[in-house]
């Protein structure tokens, strides 16, 4: 409740008449609607904000030897505006007339001209809400957005911001170092930045409304009002996920590819290209370029081959490949792959053409003739025969709408003349070829996200704007398209919302959109990824996003079975078009219950009149609130289900379609514009007003009942509440329901603090299956305390399921273990990744506390250690360790020692020793020194340390190991080279790792 209390207090202060702490004392007017939209959501409230400003700051000059920070020197605003600056006003302030000049005896102050973009601080209810809002802000262009505060006991605060700021010193109050012409130049630049800032702000507001945020200033807005938010100045698409009738879909699982050979991190890319090699004897995906990769993230130029059938990833050894790039395209023509354009760095946009001969694994740069082909990235390409077609893209700040074709036989470019319904300029769209046609969907035109579908006939060279039936895909950009038989598929894209987690399929035979919901187990971000079809599978590689403050997210390579997907969509989509009439007998209750569809009357209105029509229907109680509003004819019309009462009135008044013209009451709209409100008119006037705005009544239309989306926690709470009521048990037990849980393989693990009351044991047969169903869990468990014995056994309790054996993939490594017997630490992820990035190719490693292979496997699989000696005395962990080294194909480089490492560990063999035991590994420090080679090596010493004792612990490690080394006859110099802060183990207790060099 603390979040709700803080939110209530903050909003009360915002809406009060008391001035706030900003220089002017109130909110910036340009972003008040945006702030209201955020604050109206139950999971957020804003704590501070600025819409963006242009200013001249006068601040005291620093004194010599002063240690005062720049921002702490104070000062005053000589000029400030939250709108575009007036150049004449700025010049008059900086270059005043002789009579108004500043007294030279005054203390001189520095003058700085600044532009600062929008920044909003938002407190979030939880970390998940914060991550969602940050991702939405980044997709709208606020790329420096991130979480600025989180953790145990801390408020979750995010900052929404970007980097288009400017700060230029002008001189001081006694002498300006710039001319009036230069100041005017600066003002022009600042105004351009202000305009860009406004566009990004508008785009962010649009992204919020597209993701379910609502503006409280709208007239009685509810979940069906998306068309109102999107039908205004932005003129974007309707969120068809809310407005289109359909039926509940099953989840289509994703199969994560297990990568062997090269590290899977080499596929952690976005902006890459991928093409299929689909031959009888060779079925592989060839990957080139992109941003990310193994090690330090950067633009890449590697060429890789992936065999999805076995997961083998290998590098193609080539000489002189293309330069590193992202946002390029790759198209297959026979055995040749053509890579075109892309971006080498922020200032270097490319228009080069490279060819890879896959039969020889040879790259070659191609010199082309013909029409000029401007540099571009984020364009779309598709090949038909020997020709590669390129549409749109981004060239510096210019968005392109040209269509070029490259004839790969004679390497000649040709720009195609505009003909037919030519698409607008766009980038980040995608395009595929089907027969002699190209199909293009979506993209971004600089102002809005697009949802249009165009086809291009390569024979007539003409574009057509397609209108097809079915559930229209949500507007998106940075998505991927593919062709499978007579199906065109769309997957992923931005904004990252639930609708973009659909696999959308266009059946070209029946000209019908279909979709199936994908089961995103690990929150894959299929943004700027690639989708390639091999056989009956689509292979999705790459994708992700960068986030200021909480890092970069990449998606794992996955496989989706298209045969199963097409079958699922055919089972869920009605055979007729979306606006076709469907006959249903009123007494067929079984049909109604199975499909959630029943007969209603529907009023259809042009989109521009939808808001007025809905207000009339709601005020007079004629709108059927139990049925969904939906769109017809690709959003041109909005259809409102109405009550039986309204149907009778409409009939009584004889206002059916044939009677909508020639009424004597055509003056009511003009009366409303003169101030007469809807609540003041009679029902007969309202009916005639509907007629006047072109209302049309449709009969015998099947309309889906509203389904309120419920979170897993809501489903669990409802199910358990029902059980408690049935058993006559107190509702206070609901306080012990978990607010969060973890997934370990296919086991959902509840926290140890949940369901503690002994009463739960008496109704466990009903409770645990209900919880498992609510959380979509195959198996359910509750975490226990790790045993404090020497083997640190797990006390995980299986509540639903047969056993506790699980498989968990992390950093490209497969861990299998019995979760009821072995402990698994989630918090050591970064340390396992760090160990895997060590250079160990010629090293022997000794792990004194191997467990199930927490660090053994990263050393072997990723760091490529020559040999690892693994010491462990827990028999359950040893069983899992033996399985894991076999499963990861590294058993030939691992020797396992069972028992106490102080007795069994090898001596004098190690280049590196890992001591991964907490709270302390000190009992085996002597063993670690003995394990090192005579010339020394590196120790990784783990321990739990108070945050105030880090320095003293570091000194203790160094001194103790030095003493042990001398006692063992080693004259080594021992230094602590690095302290790694792994995680917070408990309040004010850190899990640390000391990297100790002995030489």
N, C-alpha and C positions, 0 to 999 in steps of 0.2 A: 504493500500500500504506500510505501514511501515515495515511489515514482509518481503515483497519482496525486499525492499531496504536493509534491514539488511542482508538478505540472499545473495543478489548480492555482497555486500561489503565483507562479510565473505568468500564467494567462490573465489572472486578475490584475496584476501590476501592468501588463501590456495594455489592457483595456481601460485602465483607470485614467483619470485626468492628470495624474501626477507625472511630471516630466521624468524621463529616464536619464541614464548616465552618459548618453552620447552628447556631443557638442551642441546639437540643436534640440535635444530633449525628447524626440519622438521618432517613430519608425520611418524609414525611407518609403515614401509613397509608392514608387514603382514596384516594390516587391511585397506590398501588403497582401495582395491576393495569393501569392506564392506562400507566404508565411502562414496565412489562414488555412491553406490547403494542407500544409504539413501539420499544423497544430490541431486540425480537425481529426487527424488519424490517432487512434488510441495508443499507438506505440511510440509517439514522438512529441516533442515540443521544442521550440526554438529558444535559445538562451541569449543569443546576440546575433546581430546581422548588420550588413551594409550592402546596399544594392550596387555599389560601384561608385567611385567618385574621382573627379579631377580636382586637384588642389595645388595651392602654392603654400608651403609651410615655411614660416619664419621661426628659426630656432637659434638659441644662443650658441656662439662659437665655443668649442671646448677650450678649457684652460690648459696651458702646458703642464705636463706630468699628471693630468687628470685621468682617473680611472673610471669616470662615469661613462656608462654605456650610452651609445648614440640615442637609443629610444628613451632614455631616462633624463635627457637634457631639457625636456619641456619645450615650450614654444607656443606659437599661436598661428591660426590660419589667416593668411593674408587674403586667400581666395579659396572657396570650396563650392562645388556644385555636384549634384547627383544626376545632372542632365548633360548633354553636350555643351562644351564650354563656348562662350561668346568671345571670339578673338579680340574684338575691339575693346571689350571690358577688361580682358587680361592685359592688353597693351597699355590701357589707360592707368591701370594699377601699378604696373612695373615701370612705365615711362611717363610719370605725371608731369604736368606743366610746372614751370619754374615756381609758381606761387604755392604749390602743394607738395614740394619735395620734402623729404625726410630731413630732420635736423641732424647735421653731421656730428653734433656733440653727443647724440644718443649712442648707446652701446650698440655696435654693429652686430647684426644677426645674419646667419646664413639663410639663403633663399633656395628652396628646392621645389622644382616642378614635378608633380607626381600624378600618375594614374594608378588606381587600385581597383581590381575587379571585385565582383560579388564575393562575399564570404558570409557563410551562415554557420553558426554553431548550433548543433541539435543534440539534445539528450535523448537517448533511445532506451526503450524498456529492457532490451536484452541484446546480446551480441549478434544473434541472428538478424534482428531488425536493423541493427547498425550496418551489417554487411550488405543487406539488401539495398538500403538507401545509398550507401557509398557506391555500390555497383551501378545503380541508376544514375547517380550524379556523374560518374565517370563516363557512362555511355552518352551523356548529354554534353560532354566536352570539359567538365570540371575534373581534369585528370589528376590534380594534386589532392583530391578529396581522400580522406582517410580517417581512421579511428585515432583520436588523440588521447583518450583515457579509457581504460577498462581494467579488469582484474578483480581479484577478491576484495569485496567491500567497497569498490570504487564505482562511481557513476560512469555509465557508458556514454561518452561524448564523441561526436564526430564533427569534422570540419568540412564543409563543402566549399571548394575553392579551386582556382586554376592559376596559371602562371603568366597571364598576359599583362603583367604589371609593367610600369615604367617609372624611373626615378632619375631626374637630370638636375645637377646643381647649376644654378643660374649666376651665382656670385653672392654678394651680400647686400645689405641695405645701404651701404655707402658706394658700392661700385658693382654694376652688373657686368658680367664677362660675356654676355651674348647680345646680339643685335635684335631689333624688333622683328626683322624678317625670320630670324631663327626661332624666336618665340612663337610666331605664327605657324611656322613649320611644326613645332612641338604640339601646338594646340590641335592642328589637323590630325597628327598621328594619334593623339589622345582621344579625339572624337571618333576616329576609326576603331580604336580599341573599345571605346564605350559602346559603339554599335555592335561590335562582335560580342561583347559582354551581354548586351540585351538579347541577342539572338540565342546565345547559349542558355540564358535564364529562361527564355520562352520555351526552348527545347526541353529544359529540365522540368518545367511546369507541365508540358505536354506529356513527357515520359511518366510523370507521377499519375496524371489522370488516366493514362493508358494502362497503368498498373493498379487501378482500383482506388486511388486517392480521390477524394471528393471535395469540391469547393462548397463550404458552408453558406456562402453568400447566394448560391443558386436557390431557386424557389422549391423547397421541399424535395431536395435531391435524394434519390435512393439508388439501388444497384442497377436499375434500368436506365439511368440517366447518362450513360456514357456517350450516347449520340448527341446529347446537348453540349457536353464538354468538348466534343471533337468536331462539331458541325459549324463552329464559328470561324474566327479568323485563321486558325491553323488548317482548317479544311482537311483534316486527316481522316483515316478510315474508322469505321465502327469496330469496336471490340466484339467480333462475332462470337467469341467464346461466351459472352453474356447474352447476346441478342438472338442468336440463331437456334432454332429448335433442333434437338438431337437427343441421343441417349447416352447413358453412362457407359464409359469404355473401360475394358480391362487394361492392365498395364503390360506393355511390351518390354520384356527384359533386354538389357544390353549385356553383351558378352565381352568382358575386358580381355584383351589379347595378352597372353603371357609371353613377354619378349625374352628371347635368348640371343646370345651372340653379343652384339653391341648393347651398351646400356640403354634402357628404355628412355632415359632422360634426353637422349638425342632426338626423340620424337616429341619432346615437350616444346612445341613451337606454335606460333601463330603467324598468319600471313604467308604460309608455305604454299607449295603446289604439289599435287600428286596425280599420277596417271596410272591406269591399269595396263598391265601386260597380260592379256587374256588369250593364251594360246593353249593348244591341247597339251603340250609338254611343259608349259611354263605359265604359272598363274601367280603374278607378283604385283606389288604396288611400288612404283618408283617415286621417291620423295626428293624434292629439291628446295633449298633456301628456307626462308622464314626467319622469325626472331625467337631467340630462346636458346635451347640446346643444352648440352652437358657443360657443367662448369659455369663460368661467368656468362650471363645472358648477353647475346649480341646478335647482329644480323649474320646469317649463315650462308655458306656456299657449298655445303656438303651434298653429295648425291648418294642416296641410300636405296637399298632394295629390301622390301618387307615381304616375307612369305606368310600370309595370314593363316595358312593351314597348320603350320607348326610354330609360328611366332618368331622365326629366324629373321634377325635384322643384321644386314651387313653393309659396309661401306663399299662404294664403287671406286676403285683406284683409277683416277683420271689425271691427266695432265692439263693444266691451264683451264680450269672450270670457269664459268661466269663469275663475276664479282659478287660478293655477299649482297643479299637483297631480300626484301619482303614486298608483298602486295603485287607481285608479278602474276602472270598466267603461264600455264603449261598445257599444250594440246598435242595429242598423238595423231600422227599421219603415217600409217603403216608402222614401220620399225623406227620411226624418227619422232622424237619429242622436241617441240618447238617452245622455247621459253622466251617470253616477250615482256619487255618493260620492267616496271617495279621501281622501288625506291632504295637507293644505296645508302643515303643518309638524308637528314632533313632538308638539305639544300640540293641534293643530286637526284633528280628524277630521271629515269632512264627510258630510252626508246630503242634499245638494241635488241637484236634477235640472235638467239643461240640455238644450236641444234645438237641434240644428243642421239647418236646412233646406238640403240640398245643392243644391237647384235655385236658391236665392237667395243662398247663402253667408251666411246670417244666423243668429247665435246668439240664443237667448232663454232666460231663466230661467223655470222652470215652478213654479207653486204647486200643490201636490198636496193632496188631501183623503183621508179614509179612515183606516186604521189607522196607528199611529205607526211610522215607519221609522227605527230607531236609526242614528246615524252609524257608518260602517264603511269600511275599506279592505281590500285583498287579498281581496275577495269574488269570486264568480263570477256571471256573468249570461248569459242566453240568451233569445232572443225566439221566440215562437210566435204567428203572426198579429199581432194588435195588442197583445199582452201581453208584458211583459218580466219574467222570473223571476230572482230574486236569492236565492242561498243562501250562508250562512255569512259569514265575514270576521272581521276583527279590529277591536274597538272599545276603544281604550286597551289595557288588559291583559286584556280579556275576549274569549274566542273564542266566536263565535256559531254556533248550529245552526238558526236560524230560516229559513224559506222565505217570502219575500214576493213578491207579484206586483203589477206596476204596469200598470193598464189605460190605455194611452196615449190612448184615445179620450176618456175623461172625467177622466184624470189622477188616478185613485183608487188608493191603496195598499190591499192586503189581505194579512193574514198567514194563511197556509194552516195548518190544523190538522194535527197529526201523525197519520199513517196509514201502515200498512205497515211495512216495515223501514227505519225512519228513520235516516239517516246521523248519525254523531257530529259534534260541533262541530269545525270546521276552518277554516283559512285557507290562502291561496296554492294553492288547487286550481283546477280549470277545469271548465267545463260548456258543452255544445253542445246544439243542438236538431236532432232528426231526426224529421220528421213530427210526430206529436203526443206525442213523447217527448223528455225531457231525459236526457242521459247525462253523468255526473260522475265524474271520476277523481282519486285522490290527494289531496295536501294535507298539512298538518301540524296535529296536534291539541294541540300544546304539549308533548308527551312523545315522540312518535315520528312518523316519516314514514310516510305511508299509501300503500297500493297497491290500495285497494278500488275497485270499479266499481259505481255505482248508476245505476238508471234511474228516471225519474219520469214517470208517465202523467198528462198534464194534464187528461184527461177524468175519470178515476177519482180523481185527486189522491192517488195512492198511490206510495210508494217501493218498489223491489225491489233487493235485493243480487244482482248478476248473477254467474253462474258460467259461463264459456265455455271452450272448448278452446283449445289452442295455447300458445305460450310467453308466460307472463304478464309484463307489463311490470314493471320494477323500481320499487319505491316511490320516489316523488319529489314535490317541491312546486315551485312557481314555474315550472311548465311551461306549454305552450300546446297547445290542442286545436283541431281543425278538422273539417269534414265535406266529403267529396268523393264524390259519387254515393251508393253504399251503404256507404261506408267512413268510419269515424271514425279520425282520426289524432292521435297524441301525439308531440310533439317537444320536446327539451330538458328542462330542469329541474335541480333540485339534490337530492342531492349530484351534483356534476359527475364522473361516472365513465364508463367505457366503455359501460355499458349505456344511459346517458342520451345517448349519441351515436348511438343507434338511432332510426330513424323507425319508430314502432310503429303498426300499422294493425289496426283491428278490423273484420273483414268481417261486417256485420250479416246478410247473407243466409245465410252458413254458420256464423255465431256462432263465429268462429275468429280468434284473435290471430295476426298475422303481423308480421314486422319485417325491416328492411333496414338495414345499417350505412352511415352517412353518412361521406363522406370529408372529414374536418375538416382542410383544408390549413393554415388559420391559427389553429387552436385556438379556434374560435368558442365563445363562452359563451352558449348560448341559455337564459339564466336571466332570468325576468321580461321575456321578449320577446313579440312578437305574431305569430300565424300566420294568414294570410288567404288564402283560395282565390280565384283568378281563372282561369277556364278549366281547363286541366289542370295548373296550377302552384299551389304554395303559396308565398306570399311571406312570408319571416320577417324582421321588422324589429326592431331593437333587441336588448337583452339585454347582460349583462355583469356585472361585479362591481367593488367598490372594495376596495383592499388597502392597509393601512397600510404605509408604507415604500417599496413599489415601484409605487405608483400605481393608476390606474383603468383597467380594461380594458373596452372596448366592442366589440361585434360589428358587422361590416359587414352591410348588407342583402343577403340571398341569396335565390335562387329554387331550388326543388326540383320537378322534373318528376314529377307524381304518376302519370301514365300509365305511365312507365317504372318507377317505384317499385312500383306494384301488380303489374306484370308480373314484376318480379324476385322479389317475395315469393311469388307464386303458383308460381314455378319452384322455390322452396326449401322450401316447407312441405308436409308430407304431407297427403293429402286427408282422412284420418280424424282423429278427436279424439286428444288426447295420450295417453290411457290405452287406446286401442283396440289389439287384437292385430293384428300384421302378419305375414303369411305370407311366409317366405323360404326357398327351397330351400337346404339346407346345401351343396350342391355348386355353387351359382351364385357362383363366386369373383368374376366380373366385377361383379356387383351389389354384393358386399361391398366391393370395392376402390373403386367409384365413390361409395358413400354412407357408408363407414366405419361401417356398421351390420351386426351379425351377431346370430345367435340366442343368447339366454341364458335361464337361469332367473332369476327375480326374486323376492325376498322383500319383501313389503309390510308395513310397520308403522305404527301410529299415530305421529304426530309426537312425542308425549311419551315414547315408548319407543325412539325412533330412536338415541339415544346408546348405550343399553344394548345394543340389537340389533347395532349396528355393532361395538362392542367385542367381543362374542361372536364375530361372523363374522371379525374380524381376528385374534383370538387363536388360533383354531383353523384359520386359513388357508382359510376358506370364502368370503371376500369376493373377488370378481373385481376386482383392482386396475387392470385395463386398461380397464374400462368405467366410465361415469359413473353416479353416484348422481343420482336425479332425484325430483321431487315429483309427486304425483297429486292430483286434486280440490282444486286451488288451495291446495296445501300442507298439507292435512289428513293426508296419508299420505306417507311417505318410502319409496322403492323402492330396494333394494340388489341389484345384479347379483351372482350367486353362481357358484361354480365347478361344474363337472360332478360333481366328487367330492361336494360338498354335496347336489346334486340326487339322487344315488344314495342317500346316507344318509337324506335326508328321505323318500325312497320306501321304503327298507328299514325305517325306523322307523314307516312308515305314518302320517306326521303331515301328510297333505294336509288341505285345507280341511274335508272332511267328518269328519275324525277329531280336530279340535282341541278337543273338549270331552270331559269325563268321565275324564281321565287320573288315575292314582293318585299322580302325582308333583307335585301342586299345592303342595308345601311348600318347593320349592327357592328361590323368591324370598325367603321368610321366612328361610331359612338364610343367604342372601347378606347380608341386613340384619343378621345376627348376627355378621358379620365374615368370612365365607367368601368369598375373592376369586375372580374368574373363572378365574384361572390355576390354582386348586386343584381345580376341578371336572372331571369326566370329560366326554367328548364326548356321551355319552348324556344326562347331566344338562343339558348346554348345549342340546341339541336340544329337550328337554322344557321348558327355560326359555323358549326362543323360542316354543314352543306356548303357554306360560302367559301371555305378554305379547301374544298375539293375532297371531302371525306368519301370513301368508297367502302361499302360493306361487302365482305367476302363470306361465303357460307361453306360449311362442311370442310373446315380446315383443321388439321391436327396440330395442336400447339403443346409444346412440352411444358410440364409443370416445373416450377422453380425448384432447383435443388440448392440448398444452402450448403456451401462448402464448410466442412468442419475440420478442425485441426485434430491430429491424433490425441492430443490432451483432452479436447472436448469430447471426442468419441469415448475415450476411456472413462472420463468423469461421468458421462451419461450412463454408460453400461454399469459402472460400479454403484452409482446412485440407485439404479433399478434393483440391483441385487440386495443392497442394504435395506431398501424399503420392503422388499419381499421377505427378508429375514427378520424385519423388525429391529434392526441395529441402528445405533445413533449415526447421524450424518457427520458428526465430528470426526469420524474416521477418515472422511475425505481429505482432511488436512494432511494425511500421510501419503497421499498420491504423489508420485514423483513429478517434478517440473521439467526434468531433463533426463536423458539416458544416453547410452553409448551403443554402438553396433560393433560387434566383434565377429567378423565373418557374417553368418546369417543368424547370429544370436543377438537379440536385443538385451542389453545388460542394464538392469535397474540399479540405482544407487543403494548403498547399504542403509541409508537413512529412511528408505521408503518401506511402507507396510510393516512397521515395527511392532504394532500392537498384537498381542497373542490371539486376539479375536480373529484376525485374518486366517489363522491356521484352520479354524473351524469351518471356513467357507472357501478353502483354497481350491477345491474341485471346480467351483464356479468362477472364482475370481481370476485365477491365472489364465485360463483359456480366453476369458473376456478381455483381459489386458493384452494378450498376444494378438487377438483379432484387431483390437483398436490400434495397435502399433504396427500392424502388417508384418508380424514376426513369425517366422517358421519355428524358431525356438526362443524361449524366454528364460532369463536367469536373473539372479540378484547377487550383486557384488557382496563379498565378505571382506573382513579385514585380512590382510596378508599375515600368515602365521609368523610369529617372532622367533621361530626355531631357525636353526642354521640353514635349512633348505628353503626357507621363505616360500612355503607351500601356499597355493591359492585356496581360498575357501568359498569360491563361487558356487552358488547353489542353482542347479537346473530346475526350473519350475515347469516348463513345458518343453518336451523333447526327450529323446532317448539317451543321448550322451553329450559330453562336453567338447568333443573334438571339433576344432574349427580350422579353417584356412583363412589367413589374413595376408593381403599383399600390401607391401609398404616399400616405397622407394624402389620399386621394381623387383623386390625380393619376396619370396613366398615363405611365410611362417605357418607351420602347422603345429598344433599342440592341444592338449586336453585342458581346457580353460578351468575345469574344476580341480585340477591338480597343479597347474603351473601358473605362476604370476606373469602378466604381460603389462608392460609399462607403456602408456600412450605418451607420457611427457618426455620420453627420451628420443623422440623422432628426430629432432634437430641434431642430437649428438650422434645418432646412428648414421645420419646423412653426412656429418662431418668426418666420421671415421671412414666412411666409404669413399670420401674424396681425398684421403691421404694417398701419397705416392708410395705404394708398397710392392711394386712389381717384382723386386729382387729381395724382398724381406721375409724373414721368419718372424711370426708373431706368436706370442703366448697370451692366451686369454685365461686368467686365473678364475674367473667366475662366468663361465660360458652360458649357463642357463639353456634356453632353447636355441641359442644362436644369435642373441640380440646384436652383438658386435662381431661375432665370428663370421656371420654371413656377409655383412657389409665389407669386412676385410677381404673375404674370398671373392665375392661376386663383383663388387664394384671397384675396390682398391687393387684387385688382382694380386694379392699376396702370394708369394711362392709356396708358403706352407704355414698353417696355423695349428698350434697345439691348443686343444680346448680342454680345460679342466672343469669338472662339475661333479658334485656328490649327490644331487637330487635324482633318484632313479627315473622319476616321471619326466624331468627335464632332459635327461640323457636319451630316453626313448624318443622324445620329440626332436632332439638335436640330430640323432642319427637319421631320422626321416627327412629332416630339412636339408642336410647337406646332400642327400641323395636327390631330393626333389629339385634342388637348385644346381645339380650337376657339378658339384665341387667336392665330392667325397674323396676324390683322389688326392686332394691337397689338404686334408684335415685329419689329424690324429687326435682321438678322444682319450683322455685320461679320467677314469672313474675314481672317485674318492676325494680325500682331503688334499688340496693343492699343496699344503705345507709338507706333505709326505711324497706325493706322486709327481709334482711338477718337474719338467725337465730343467736342467741347469746348463748355463753357458752356451745357449743356442739362439737367444732371441735378439733381434734388432729392435723389437718393440714389444712392450708388455702392457696389457689392458687390465686394470683393477676396477671393474665396474660394479662394486658392491657399495650400497649405502645402508645405514648412515655413515659407516666408515669401513675402509678396507685395510686399516692399519695393521690388523693381525697378519696380513700376508705381505707386508712391505719387505721383510727379509727375503721371502720367497721370490719376490719380484727382482730384487738386486741380484740374487743368485741365478735367476733365469737369463739375465743379460749376458751377451758375449763379453769376452775380456776387454775388448775395446770400447764397450759401453753401448748406449742406445737411448731409447725414449720410453718413459713411463707415462701412462695416462691414469692419474690417480683421482678416483671419485670420492666425494664426501659431502655430507650435509653440514652447512656452516651458517651461523647467525650472520645476518648482513653486516653487523657491526664488527665482526671478527674475521673478515676476509683476509686482511693484512696479516694478522697474527697467525691464522691457519696456514697461509702461504709460507711464512717464515718457519713454522713448525714442520711443514712438509720438507722444505729444503734442508733444514738442520738435521732432522731425524734421518732422512735418506743419506745425507753426507756421513753421519755417524755410523750408519749401518754399512755403507760402502767401505769405510776405513776398517771397520771390524772384520769385513770379509776380504781384506787385503787389496781393495781396489783404490788406487790413487786417482780417483776421478774428480773433475770439477763438476759440481752439480748445480744447475740453475733452473729456476722455474721460468720457462719462456712465455707461457700464456695461461691465463685463467679463463676457462669457458663457463659462462653462466647458463646452465641448461634450463632450469625452471625454478619456480618457487615450490618447495616441497611442503611448506607449512607457513603460517604467518611469520614473516621475518626470518625464515629459514630457507636458504638457497641450496639447491643441488649444484655443486661446482665440480669441474674437472680441471686438474692442474696438469699441464703438459711439461714434464720434467726432462731436461736433457742431461745425460750422464756421459762424460767424455774425458 
